[in-house]
Amino acid sequence: MTARVNLLPPEIGERARARRTTSFTIGAVAGWIAVLGVLYIVQLGDLNAAREERDQARAEVARLQAEVDRLQEYAELDRLVTARDNVITVAMATEISWARVLNDLALTFPPSSSLLTFTAATPTAADAGAATPPPPGTDGGSVAAVSFEGYSVERYAPGVERVLIKFEEVDTFFDSYVTQASNEDRANTEVTRFSGTYDLTDDAYTGRYAEGLPPGVGQ
């Protein structure tokens, strides 16, 4: 058995142990600093990524706002066109088909009778203080009043009576009656001249643009 004897002074051993402790501490601190450096780099990368994402979001918002601003003029144009179409639709809602009215009136006169004059007036044209004609489909009564004159070679009966009966068969006519009838000589033939009135229902409306303006109208 061999015995080991330390002949160095105790101070030298203590200094060696102190150096080892210092080296270990320095190494631990250096390692911790390295870890902190890695964490800093990671956090810095995340921060840069967040900033880049924020900048991209701001750029997208700016692009969308510019697009909204660019389209705003078209939205205003669409609003104006829609308003114009509504005005036209409302104005045409009470348009009466006078061609149809005249045709229906002509068809009610039998061959023995003839139409001489025709006068029609809507409520607003007849009286500035009257209510406007009712819109289509409201069953609001008369949309126009018609006055007429004619004559029949078959006298009052059955000539004039037949005209009134024919009036009742027309859907757009109602409240028809004769206001005056008298005999007169016409081209060496004795006839009965008569005048009368009737009202028009809303079936006389053209119905044009009732479903709105078709594409391309008014452009």
C-alpha positions in Angstrom: 0.0 0.0 0.0 1.3 3.4 -1.0 0.5 6.5 0.9 0.2 9.9 -0.9 1.5 12.9 1.0 0.6 16.4 -0.2 3.6 18.5 0.5 2.2 21.7 -1.1 1.1 24.4 1.2 -2.7 24.6 1.8 -2.9 28.0 0.2 -2.0 26.6 -3.2 -4.8 24.0 -3.1 -7.3 26.7 -2.1 -6.2 28.9 -5.0 -6.7 25.9 -7.4 -10.1 25.2 -6.1 -11.0 28.9 -6.4 -9.9 29.0 -10.0 -12.0 25.9 -10.8 -15.0 27.5 -9.1 -14.4 30.7 -11.0 -14.1 28.9 -14.3 -17.3 27.0 -13.7 -19.1 30.2 -12.8 -17.8 31.9 -15.9 -18.9 29.0 -18.1 -22.3 28.9 -16.5 -22.7 32.7 -17.1 -21.5 32.4 -20.6 -24.0 29.5 -21.3 -26.8 31.5 -19.8 -25.8 34.5 -21.9 -25.8 32.3 -25.0 -29.3 31.0 -24.1 -30.5 34.6 -23.7 -28.9 35.5 -27.0 -30.8 32.7 -28.8 -34.0 33.7 -27.1 -33.4 37.3 -28.2 -32.8 36.3 -31.8 -36.0 34.2 -31.8 -38.0 37.1 -30.3 -36.5 39.5 -32.7 -37.4 37.3 -35.6 -41.0 37.1 -34.3 -41.1 40.8 -33.9 -39.9 41.4 -37.4 -42.4 38.9 -38.7 -45.2 40.7 -36.8 -44.1 44.1 -38.1 -44.0 42.7 -41.7 -47.5 41.2 -41.2 -48.7 44.6 -39.9 -47.2 46.4 -42.8 -48.9 44.0 -45.2 -52.2 44.5 -43.5 -51.9 48.2 -43.7 -51.0 48.0 -47.3 -54.1 45.8 -48.0 -56.3 48.2 -46.1 -54.9 51.1 -48.1 -55.5 49.2 -51.3 -59.1 48.3 -50.4 -59.8 51.9 -49.4 -58.5 53.1 -52.7 -60.7 50.6 -54.4 -63.7 51.8 -52.4 -62.9 55.4 -53.3 -62.6 54.4 -57.0 -66.0 52.6 -57.0 -67.8 55.4 -55.1 -68.4 57.3 -58.2 -70.0 54.3 -59.8 -72.2 53.8 -56.7 -73.4 57.4 -57.0 -74.1 56.9 -60.7 -76.1 53.8 -60.0 -78.1 55.7 -57.4 -78.9 58.4 -59.9 -79.9 55.9 -62.5 -82.1 54.0 -60.1 -83.7 57.3 -59.0 -84.3 58.3 -62.7 -85.8 54.8 -63.4 -88.1 55.2 -60.4 -89.3 58.6 -61.7 -90.0 57.2 -65.1 -91.8 54.1 -63.7 -94.0 56.3 -61.5 -94.7 58.7 -64.3 -95.7 56.0 -66.7 -97.8 54.1 -64.1 -100.8 56.2 -65.0 -100.3 56.3 -68.7 -103.6 55.6 -70.5 -103.6 53.7 -73.8 -105.7 56.1 -75.8 -105.2 54.1 -78.9 -106.9 51.2 -77.1 -109.7 53.4 -75.8 -110.4 54.8 -79.3 -110.4 51.3 -80.7 -112.8 50.0 -78.1 -115.0 53.0 -78.7 -115.0 52.5 -82.4 -115.9 48.9 -82.0 -118.9 49.7 -79.8 -120.6 51.7 -82.6 -122.6 49.4 -84.9 -122.7 50.0 -88.6 -125.9 52.0 -88.2 -124.1 54.5 -85.9 -121.1 56.8 -86.3 -118.8 58.6 -83.9 -118.5 62.4 -84.5 -116.4 63.7 -81.6 -114.3 62.4 -78.8 -113.0 64.3 -75.8 -111.2 62.8 -72.8 -109.7 64.3 -69.6 -107.9 62.9 -66.7 -108.8 64.2 -63.2 -105.7 66.3 -63.0 -106.3 67.8 -66.4 -109.9 68.5 -65.8 -109.5 70.0 -62.3 -106.1 71.2 -60.9 -107.5 70.6 -57.4 -108.6 67.0 -58.1 -106.8 64.0 -56.8 -104.3 62.3 -59.0 -105.6 59.1 -60.9 -105.4 56.0 -58.9 -102.4 53.7 -59.6 -103.0 50.4 -61.5 -104.6 47.6 -59.6 -106.1 49.7 -56.8 -109.7 49.7 -58.1 -109.8 53.4 -57.3 -112.6 54.4 -59.6 -112.4 56.6 -62.7 -109.0 57.3 -64.2 -110.4 59.5 -67.0 -113.8 60.9 -68.2 -114.8 60.6 -71.8 -117.3 62.7 -73.7 -118.5 61.8 -77.1 -121.0 62.7 -79.9 -122.4 60.5 -82.6 -125.5 59.7 -84.5 -127.6 56.7 -85.4 -129.8 56.1 -88.5 -131.9 53.8 -86.4 -133.1 56.6 -84.2 -132.9 56.4 -80.4 -134.4 52.9 -80.3 -132.8 50.7 -81.1 -129.8 52.7 -82.5 -128.6 54.7 -79.5 -129.7 52.1 -77.0 -127.6 49.5 -78.9 -124.5 51.8 -78.5 -125.0 52.0 -74.7 -125.5 48.3 -74.5 -122.2 47.8 -76.3 -120.5 50.2 -73.9 -121.4 47.9 -71.0 -119.5 45.0 -72.7 -116.2 46.9 -72.7 -114.1 46.2 -69.6 -112.5 49.7 -69.5 -115.8 51.5 -69.7 -118.3 52.2 -66.8 -121.0 54.6 -65.8 -121.9 55.3 -69.4 -125.1 57.3 -70.2 -126.5 59.6 -72.9 -126.7 63.3 -71.9 -128.7 64.5 -74.9 -130.4 63.1 -78.0 -132.3 64.8 -80.8 -133.5 64.1 -84.3 -131.9 65.9 -87.2 -131.5 65.7 -90.9 -128.2 64.5 -92.2 -127.5 64.1 -95.9 -131.3 63.9 -96.6 -131.6 61.2 -93.9 -133.3 61.7 -90.6 -131.0 60.5 -87.8 -130.8 60.7 -84.1 -127.8 62.7 -82.9 -126.7 62.0 -79.4 -124.0 62.9 -76.9 -122.9 61.2 -73.7 -120.2 60.4 -71.3 -118.5 57.4 -69.6 -115.6 56.8 -67.3 -112.5 54.7 -67.7 -111.3 52.1 -65.3 -107.6 51.5 -64.5 -107.7 48.7 -67.1 -107.1 51.5 -69.6 -103.6 52.0 -68.3 -100.9 50.7 -70.6 -99.0 48.9 -67.9 -95.8 49.9 -69.5 -92.8 49.7 -67.2 -95.0 48.2 -64.5 -92.2 45.8 -63.8 -89.5 48.4 -64.1 -87.6 49.6 -67.1 -86.2 47.0 -69.4 -82.4 46.9 -69.9 -81.2 49.6 -72.1 -84.2 51.9 -71.8 -83.2 55.5 -71.1 -79.5 54.9 -71.5 
